[in-house]
Amino acid sequence: MTVSAARIAGALGLLVAIAAIDGAARAAPDVPSAAEGIYASAPPRLLQIRTLVADAGRQTSIGSGFLVSADGLAITNYHVVSQVALEPKTYRLEYAAADGSHGEVTLLGVDLPNDLAIVRLDKHDAPFFAFDKAAMDGSIPKGERLYSMGNPLDLGFTIIEGTYNGLAAHSYNDRIHFTGALNPGMSGGPTVTADGLVVGINVATRRGGQLISFLVPARFAADLLQRVREHEVGQDLHAEIARQLAAWRSGLYKSFGDDGFRAAAMGPYQAPETVSPWFDCWAQTNASATPKPRASVNTTTCSSDTSLFVAADLNTGTIQVNHSYVKSIDLNQFQFATLLTQLSQPRLVGGGPFRKWYTPERCNEDFVSTALAADHPPLRVIWCAQAYREFEGLYDVALIAVTQDHGSEALVSRMSLQAVGYDDAIALGKRFLEAVKAGK
């Protein structure tokens, strides 16, 4: 078998070309990656924010932050500094910078709904981060590479590469979905473009998932920075937190009420489901339970993505709508009524350590029939409420309705409202009960 001269020449030429490319690659100097370039210039602008017990001088929590002005203003998360905001006589703040400097920190302003805070450091003429223009007007393309920085688990300053995925779905407060591994301690750090411009602020990660993290959009940090410069944020931060919480819940429940309810079939009943887009809804059944159930229970639960961090032991602002269609398999009427009583128990936060934030719950139970139209089944209604001790005019409310038109099947409907005004709770509860109907 012979090989043509042309083929031999072609093969030799290919080998020469490969060798030339390999030689050039070996001779060329290493080009720093985007991450290396960003991190090389970041240390003077990156911070670890520490909360200390004032009298003991020992840290109780840590987070991250970053400088945004030459005169020592820096951004972090509200939840990083919340202890100082709520109890300034008990706690104080200090910073440790990646360049080795450290010192005292003064808390100037907070944005509770967006989990942001502005602090002042004893730094002057320091380098600082700038905001990305495309991030400010929302024109960043999905898939752009981003770089998150912070101090995870107090292990030292770290840079994490990830991807911009736009705003998270089903979220009432705007959050950027970032495909990168944020870890505890990175909260409040910056996430930047390849040019080192801030796109968002590290805020949270989704437990139970991999590389699912969230950022606060940079525009909210820029707005808070401007308000602090204009002295729009009050010095009494506890009062400011109360004001912001009241304003946020007012907007939340107006939106929830304006969206309204739609009818969903549950057995022979019509159950009210929310139309608001910031809810996740799931269904479950006990059909495959062991031992074999004596009544079938099919449940739908819609929960809002509206939780708001106020303190380490107080997350509030969640709304939940739940319906269970219950049908006896071999229970007599007395046993079936007992099961319905178990399924309709109130579920407020209630006692234990939460007494710090809440008054004791109070409940009232009654039967409702004549007040409803003909297509509404008679209802046993339970109303429970508890007030917030430190935030006047706010309540957690649970409303449970159980149909009373049949001895072997029923609809158990529940609406739970956190941090709601009393008038809003009454109006929404009335609409909810009116929407529980017999099927057509």
C-alpha positions as CSV (number, residue, x, y, z in Angstrom):
1,M,0.0,0.0,0.0
2,T,1.4,3.4,-1.0
3,V,0.7,6.9,0.3
4,S,0.7,9.8,-2.1
5,A,3.3,12.5,-1.8
6,A,0.5,15.1,-1.5
7,R,-0.9,13.4,1.5
8,I,2.5,13.1,3.2
9,A,3.1,16.8,2.5
10,G,-0.3,17.7,3.8
11,A,0.3,15.8,7.0
12,L,3.7,17.3,7.5
13,G,2.2,20.8,7.0
14,L,-0.5,20.1,9.6
15,L,2.1,18.9,12.1
16,V,4.3,22.0,11.5
17,A,1.2,24.3,12.0
18,I,0.3,22.6,15.3
19,A,3.8,22.8,16.5
20,A,3.9,26.5,15.6
21,I,0.7,27.2,17.5
22,D,1.9,25.2,20.5
23,G,5.2,27.1,20.5
24,A,3.5,30.4,20.3
25,A,1.2,29.5,23.2
26,R,4.1,28.4,25.3
27,A,6.1,31.6,24.5
28,A,3.2,34.0,25.2
29,P,3.0,35.4,28.7
30,D,0.0,34.4,30.9
31,V,-2.9,36.8,30.5
32,P,-4.7,37.4,33.8
33,S,-8.4,36.4,33.8
34,A,-11.2,38.8,34.4
35,A,-11.5,37.5,38.0
36,E,-7.8,38.0,38.7
37,G,-7.9,41.5,37.4
38,I,-11.0,42.4,39.4
39,Y,-9.7,40.9,42.6
40,A,-6.3,42.5,42.2
41,S,-7.8,46.0,42.5
42,A,-10.6,45.1,45.0
43,P,-8.9,44.8,48.5
44,P,-8.9,48.5,49.4
45,R,-12.6,48.7,48.6
46,L,-13.8,45.4,50.2
47,L,-14.9,45.2,53.9
48,Q,-15.9,42.7,56.5
49,I,-18.6,44.2,58.7
50,R,-18.6,42.9,62.3
51,T,-21.3,43.2,64.9
52,L,-19.9,43.2,68.5
53,V,-21.5,43.1,71.9
54,A,-20.6,46.6,73.0
55,D,-19.6,45.8,76.6
56,A,-17.8,42.5,75.8
57,G,-16.1,43.6,72.6
58,R,-16.7,40.2,71.0
59,Q,-18.3,39.7,67.6
60,T,-21.8,38.1,67.4
61,S,-22.1,38.1,63.6
62,I,-20.2,39.0,60.4
63,G,-21.0,40.1,56.9
64,S,-19.4,41.9,54.0
65,G,-19.6,45.4,52.5
66,F,-17.9,47.7,50.1
67,L,-16.9,51.3,49.7
68,V,-19.0,53.5,47.4
69,S,-17.5,56.9,48.0
70,A,-14.1,58.5,48.7
71,D,-15.3,59.9,52.0
72,G,-15.9,56.5,53.6
73,L,-19.5,55.6,52.8
74,A,-20.1,51.9,52.3
75,I,-23.0,49.6,51.5
76,T,-23.9,46.3,53.2
77,N,-27.1,44.4,53.9
78,Y,-29.6,45.5,56.6
79,H,-29.6,42.0,58.0
80,V,-25.8,42.3,58.6
81,V,-26.3,45.4,60.9
82,S,-29.9,44.8,62.2
83,Q,-28.8,44.3,65.8
84,V,-27.2,47.7,65.9
85,A,-30.2,49.3,64.2
86,L,-32.7,47.8,66.7
87,E,-30.5,47.8,69.9
88,P,-27.8,50.5,69.5
89,K,-27.0,50.5,73.2
90,T,-26.2,46.8,73.2
91,Y,-24.3,46.4,70.0
92,R,-21.7,48.3,67.9
93,L,-20.1,47.9,64.5
94,E,-16.5,47.7,63.3
95,Y,-14.9,46.9,59.9
96,A,-11.9,44.9,58.8
97,A,-10.8,45.7,55.2
98,A,-9.1,43.3,52.9
99,D,-6.1,45.5,52.8
100,G,-5.5,45.0,56.5
101,S,-7.1,48.3,57.8
102,H,-9.8,48.3,60.5
103,G,-11.9,50.7,62.6
104,E,-15.2,51.8,63.9
105,V,-18.4,51.9,61.8
106,T,-21.4,54.2,62.1
107,L,-24.8,53.1,60.8
108,L,-26.4,56.0,58.8
109,G,-29.5,54.6,57.1
110,V,-31.4,51.5,56.1
111,D,-33.7,50.2,53.4
112,L,-35.7,47.4,55.1
113,P,-37.6,46.1,52.0
114,N,-34.4,45.8,50.0
115,D,-32.2,44.6,52.9
116,L,-29.7,47.4,52.5
117,A,-27.8,49.7,54.8
118,I,-25.4,52.6,54.5
119,V,-22.5,52.9,57.0
120,R,-19.6,55.4,57.4
121,L,-16.0,54.4,58.0
122,D,-13.0,56.4,59.1
123,K,-11.5,56.3,55.6
124,H,-10.8,59.2,53.4
125,D,-9.6,59.4,49.8
126,A,-10.1,55.7,49.5
127,P,-10.7,53.9,46.3
128,F,-14.4,52.8,45.9
129,F,-16.7,50.9,43.6
130,A,-19.0,52.6,41.0
131,F,-22.4,51.4,39.8
132,D,-22.8,49.8,36.4
133,K,-25.0,52.0,34.1
134,A,-26.6,49.1,32.4
135,A,-27.6,47.6,35.8
136,M,-29.2,50.9,36.8
137,D,-31.5,50.9,33.8
138,G,-32.0,47.2,33.7
139,S,-30.4,46.5,30.3
140,I,-27.9,43.8,31.3
141,P,-28.2,40.8,29.0
142,K,-29.0,37.4,30.5
143,G,-26.0,35.2,30.5
144,E,-23.4,37.9,31.2
145,R,-20.6,36.8,33.5
146,L,-20.5,38.4,36.9
147,Y,-18.1,38.2,39.9
148,S,-19.3,38.2,43.5
149,M,-17.0,39.1,46.3
150,G,-17.2,38.7,50.1
151,N,-15.8,36.9,53.1
152,P,-17.6,33.5,53.3
153,L,-17.6,31.8,56.7
154,D,-14.8,34.2,57.9
155,L,-12.3,32.3,55.7
156,G,-10.9,35.4,54.0
157,F,-12.0,37.5,51.0
158,T,-13.1,35.4,48.0
159,I,-14.3,36.0,44.5
160,I,-17.0,33.8,42.9
161,E,-17.8,33.7,39.2
162,G,-21.4,33.3,38.1
163,T,-24.1,34.2,35.6
164,Y,-26.7,37.0,35.4
165,N,-30.2,35.4,34.9
166,G,-32.4,38.5,35.2
167,L,-34.9,39.1,37.9
168,A,-36.2,36.2,39.9
169,A,-39.7,35.0,39.1
170,H,-42.5,35.0,41.6
171,S,-40.8,37.5,43.9
172,Y,-42.6,40.6,45.2
173,N,-39.3,42.5,45.9
174,D,-37.0,42.6,42.9
175,R,-34.1,40.2,43.2
176,I,-31.5,39.2,40.7
177,H,-31.1,35.5,40.1
178,F,-27.4,34.9,40.2
179,T,-25.9,31.5,39.3
180,G,-23.0,31.5,41.8
181,A,-22.2,30.0,45.2
182,L,-22.9,32.7,47.8
183,N,-22.2,31.5,51.3
184,P,-22.8,32.9,54.8
185,G,-20.5,35.9,55.4
186,M,-20.8,37.1,51.8
187,S,-24.0,39.0,52.5
188,G,-23.5,42.7,51.7
189,G,-20.6,42.2,49.3
190,P,-20.6,43.5,45.7
191,T,-21.3,41.5,42.6
192,V,-19.6,43.2,39.6
193,T,-19.1,43.0,35.8
194,A,-15.8,42.2,34.2
195,D,-15.1,45.9,34.3
196,G,-15.5,46.0,38.1
197,L,-18.8,47.9,38.1
198,V,-21.5,47.0,40.7
199,V,-24.5,45.2,39.4
200,G,-26.0,43.9,42.6
201,I,-25.4,43.3,46.3
202,N,-25.1,39.8,47.7
203,V,-28.2,39.0,49.8
204,A,-29.3,35.3,49.9
205,T,-28.9,31.8,48.6
206,R,-31.6,29.1,48.1
207,R,-31.1,26.2,50.5
208,G,-31.9,22.9,48.9
209,G,-30.5,24.0,45.5
210,Q,-27.1,24.3,44.0
211,L,-25.7,27.7,42.7
212,I,-29.0,29.5,43.2
213,S,-28.3,32.8,44.7
214,F,-29.9,36.3,44.8
215,L,-28.7,39.8,44.6
216,V,-30.3,43.1,45.4
217,P,-30.3,45.3,42.2
218,A,-27.7,48.1,42.3
219,R,-30.3,50.8,41.7
220,F,-31.8,50.3,45.2
221,A,-28.3,50.8,46.7
222,A,-27.8,54.0,44.6
223,D,-31.2,55.3,45.7
224,L,-30.4,54.7,49.4
225,L,-27.0,56.3,49.1
226,Q,-28.7,59.4,47.6
227,R,-31.2,59.6,50.4
228,V,-28.5,59.4,53.0
229,R,-26.6,62.2,51.4
230,E,-29.7,64.3,51.4
231,H,-30.5,63.4,55.0
232,E,-33.8,61.9,54.1
233,V,-33.3,58.9,56.4
234,G,-34.0,59.7,60.1
235,Q,-31.5,59.3,62.9
236,D,-33.9,57.2,65.0
237,L,-33.4,54.0,63.1
238,H,-35.9,52.0,65.1
239,A,-38.6,54.5,64.2
240,E,-37.4,54.5,60.6
241,I,-37.6,50.7,60.5
242,A,-41.2,50.9,61.8
243,R,-42.1,53.5,59.2
244,Q,-40.6,51.5,56.3
245,L,-42.3,48.3,57.5
246,A,-45.7,50.0,57.6
247,A,-45.2,51.5,54.2
248,W,-44.1,48.2,52.7
249,R,-47.0,46.2,54.1
250,S,-49.5,48.9,52.9
251,G,-48.2,48.4,49.3
252,L,-48.1,44.7,49.6
253,Y,-51.7,44.3,50.8
254,K,-53.0,46.8,48.3
255,S,-51.4,44.8,45.5
256,F,-52.8,41.6,46.9
257,G,-56.2,43.0,47.2
258,D,-56.2,44.7,43.8
259,D,-55.2,41.4,42.1
260,G,-58.1,39.6,43.8
261,F,-59.1,36.0,43.8
262,R,-60.2,33.5,41.1
263,A,-62.4,30.4,41.6
264,A,-60.8,27.0,41.7
265,A,-62.7,23.7,41.8
266,M,-62.1,21.6,44.9
267,G,-64.5,18.7,44.9
268,P,-68.1,20.1,44.8
269,Y,-66.8,23.5,46.1
270,Q,-65.4,26.7,44.6
271,A,-62.3,27.9,46.5
272,P,-60.7,31.3,46.2
273,E,-57.1,31.3,44.8
274,T,-55.0,34.4,44.5
275,V,-54.2,35.9,41.1
276,S,-51.0,37.7,42.3
277,P,-47.9,36.6,40.3
278,W,-45.6,36.4,43.3
279,F,-47.0,33.2,44.7
280,D,-45.8,29.6,44.3
281,C,-48.6,27.0,44.4
282,W,-48.3,23.3,45.1
283,A,-50.7,20.4,45.6
284,Q,-50.4,17.3,47.7
285,T,-52.6,14.3,48.6
286,N,-52.7,11.6,51.2
287,A,-53.9,8.9,48.7
288,S,-50.7,6.9,49.0
289,A,-50.2,7.2,52.8
290,T,-49.5,4.2,54.9
291,P,-51.6,3.0,56.7
292,K,-54.4,3.5,54.3
293,P,-56.2,6.8,55.3
294,R,-59.8,6.7,56.5
295,A,-60.5,10.0,54.8
296,S,-58.9,11.4,51.6
297,V,-57.4,14.9,51.9
298,N,-56.3,16.8,48.8
299,T,-54.6,20.1,49.5
300,T,-53.4,23.1,47.5
301,T,-51.1,25.7,49.1
302,C,-50.1,29.0,47.6
303,S,-47.3,30.9,49.5
304,S,-46.0,34.4,48.7
305,D,-42.4,35.2,48.1
306,T,-42.6,38.3,50.3
307,S,-40.8,37.4,53.5
308,L,-39.1,40.5,55.0
309,F,-36.1,40.3,57.4
310,V,-36.7,42.5,60.4
311,A,-34.5,40.8,63.0
312,A,-32.7,37.5,63.4
313,D,-35.8,36.1,65.1
314,L,-38.4,37.9,63.1
315,N,-39.1,37.3,59.4
316,T,-42.5,38.6,58.4
317,G,-44.7,39.6,55.5
318,T,-45.7,36.2,54.2
319,I,-49.2,35.5,52.8
320,Q,-50.5,32.0,52.5
321,V,-53.7,30.6,51.0
322,N,-54.5,27.0,51.6
323,H,-57.5,24.7,50.7
324,S,-58.1,21.1,51.7
325,Y,-60.9,19.1,50.2
326,V,-61.7,16.3,52.7
327,K,-63.9,13.3,52.0
328,S,-64.7,10.4,54.4
329,I,-63.7,6.9,53.3
330,D,-65.0,5.0,56.3
331,L,-65.4,7.6,59.1
332,N,-68.7,8.2,60.7
333,Q,-70.0,11.8,61.1
334,F,-68.6,12.2,64.6
335,Q,-65.1,11.0,63.5
336,F,-65.2,13.1,60.4
337,A,-66.1,16.2,62.5
338,T,-63.1,15.4,64.8
339,L,-60.8,15.2,61.8
340,L,-62.1,18.6,60.5
341,T,-61.4,20.1,63.9
342,Q,-57.8,18.9,63.7
343,L,-57.3,20.3,60.2
344,S,-58.7,23.7,61.1
345,Q,-56.4,24.5,64.0
346,P,-55.0,28.1,63.9
347,R,-51.3,28.3,63.0
348,L,-50.1,31.7,64.2
349,V,-46.4,32.1,65.4
350,G,-47.7,32.4,68.9
351,G,-45.7,31.7,72.1
352,G,-42.2,30.7,73.1
353,P,-39.4,33.1,72.2
354,F,-41.7,35.0,69.9
355,R,-43.4,36.7,72.9
356,K,-40.7,39.2,72.5
357,W,-42.4,40.4,69.3
358,Y,-46.0,39.4,69.7
359,T,-48.9,39.8,72.1
360,P,-50.8,36.6,72.9
361,E,-53.1,35.5,70.2
362,R,-56.8,35.9,70.5
363,C,-59.3,33.8,68.6
364,N,-63.0,33.9,67.9
365,E,-65.2,31.2,66.4
366,D,-68.7,31.5,64.9
367,F,-71.0,30.1,62.3
368,V,-71.7,32.1,59.2
369,S,-74.7,31.3,56.9
370,T,-77.4,34.0,56.7
371,A,-74.9,36.7,55.8
372,L,-73.8,34.8,52.7
373,A,-75.7,34.4,49.4
374,A,-77.6,31.3,48.4
375,D,-74.7,29.7,46.6
376,H,-72.5,29.8,49.7
377,P,-72.5,26.8,52.0
378,P,-72.8,27.5,55.7
379,L,-69.4,28.0,57.3
380,R,-67.7,27.5,60.6
381,V,-65.3,30.4,60.8
382,I,-62.3,30.9,63.1
383,W,-60.5,34.2,63.3
384,C,-57.2,34.6,65.2
385,A,-54.9,37.6,65.5
386,Q,-51.9,38.7,67.4
387,A,-50.4,42.2,67.5
388,Y,-46.8,43.3,67.1
389,R,-45.4,44.7,70.3
390,E,-42.9,47.1,68.8
391,F,-44.8,48.0,65.5
392,E,-48.1,49.7,66.2
393,G,-51.0,48.8,63.9
394,L,-49.5,45.5,62.6
395,Y,-51.0,42.1,63.2
396,D,-50.6,38.5,62.1
397,V,-54.0,37.1,61.3
398,A,-55.3,33.6,60.4
399,L,-58.7,33.0,59.0
400,I,-60.1,29.5,58.7
401,A,-63.4,28.5,57.1
402,V,-64.9,25.0,57.2
403,T,-68.0,24.1,55.2
404,Q,-70.9,22.7,57.1
405,D,-73.3,21.5,54.4
406,H,-72.4,17.8,54.5
407,G,-71.5,15.1,57.0
408,S,-68.9,13.2,55.0
409,E,-67.1,15.9,52.9
410,A,-66.0,19.4,53.5
411,L,-63.7,22.2,52.3
412,V,-61.2,23.6,54.8
413,S,-60.0,27.0,53.6
414,R,-57.3,29.0,55.3
415,M,-55.7,32.5,54.7
416,S,-52.7,33.6,56.8
417,L,-51.6,37.2,56.7
418,Q,-48.4,38.5,58.3
419,A,-47.7,42.1,59.2
420,V,-51.1,43.2,58.0
421,G,-53.1,46.3,59.1
422,Y,-56.4,45.5,60.9
423,D,-58.6,47.1,58.3
424,D,-56.9,45.3,55.5
425,A,-57.3,42.0,57.3
426,I,-61.0,42.6,57.8
427,A,-61.6,43.6,54.1
428,L,-59.5,40.7,52.7
429,G,-61.2,38.2,55.1
430,K,-64.7,39.3,54.0
431,R,-63.7,38.8,50.3
432,F,-62.2,35.5,51.1
433,L,-65.3,34.1,52.8
434,E,-67.6,35.4,50.1
435,A,-65.5,33.5,47.5
436,V,-66.0,30.1,49.2
437,K,-69.0,28.7,47.2
438,A,-70.8,25.5,46.5
439,G,-70.0,24.0,43.1
440,K,-72.3,24.5,40.1
